[in-house]
Amino acid sequence: MYQIVTKKVLNPTVTQMEIAAPLVANKAKPGQFIILRVDEDGERIPLTIAGADKSNGTVKIIFQIVGATTEKLGHKEAGEYLQDFVGPLGVATHTDGIKKVCIVGGGVGCAIAMPVAQEFHALGAEVTSIIGFRNRDLVILEDEFKACSDRMFLMTDDGSYGRHGNVCVPLTELLKDGETFDMIITIGPLIMMKFVVEVARPFGIPVTASMNPIMIDGTGMCGGCRLTLNQDGKKVTKFACVDGPDFNGYEIDFDEAMSRGRMYSDFEHRAHEKTCNLFRKA
């Protein structure tokens, strides 16, 4: 059992928790993830590690309430326990040789982008962060990004905070003005990452996209997190849990990934409603 040490609501649908998991905290690196179960009857869900404190033995997770399991997790309070908390899993974000990086995060994906930006900042790289949200009420981690960025652009779709527009607006402006980066790292909704890749393509700047597809066991055995990459004209199957979650953005078949991601949306919606009803009755 793993105790919830702290809990903080970041916006109406996004929550941050610190979990006591010393063994995970000791080895966790930016870009890696954990798989948890809320209770012994619960499903396994992957969540990216949003930070780790080796001295306190805690791991930070940030999640959005979208389904049955995240609804259950959101009702847990500090002092309570989780059944399982396994990790760190996946390959850490590549940082070697990168001196100038642009981090592009969207929505709750900013929770994954933040520790990556912090790591590059700690290594002495020049960090440009572009973060985007639908509106002011959904903005998270603004101060944390400011602290680890040499430049930061905050965008909202409706213009209610920061600049009006999506994350591709400032990225396009920078690249057209002649700005260069050793790497662009994008983390967020699939459609956002697809367009970030297309913006960068004419300029030939390497793009890494962090993928979070359907995942069950986290060891490559179930095949649920498979992705199709186009490498040298050939279609290659990779698994996000063991080969990723970071991949070359130019190789990813985003359309297939989006189609697969919608496969269980109706089922998940019904499961979420059922879980919500249980808490209402309680």
ABEGO torsion letter per residue (X at the ends): XBBBABBBBABAABBBBBBBBAAAAAABBBGBBBBBBABAABBBBBBBBAEBBAAAGBBBBBBBBABAAAAAAAABBBGBBBABBBOBBEBBBBABGBABBBBBBBEAAAAAAAAAAAAAAAAGBBBBBBBBBABAAABBGAAAAAAABABBBBBBAAGABEBBEBAAAAAAAAAAAGBBBABBBBBEBAAAAAAAAAAAAAAGBBBBBBBBBBBAAGAGAAGAABBBBBBGGBBBBBBAAAAOABBBAAABBAAAAAAAAAAAAAAAAAAAAAAAAAAAAX
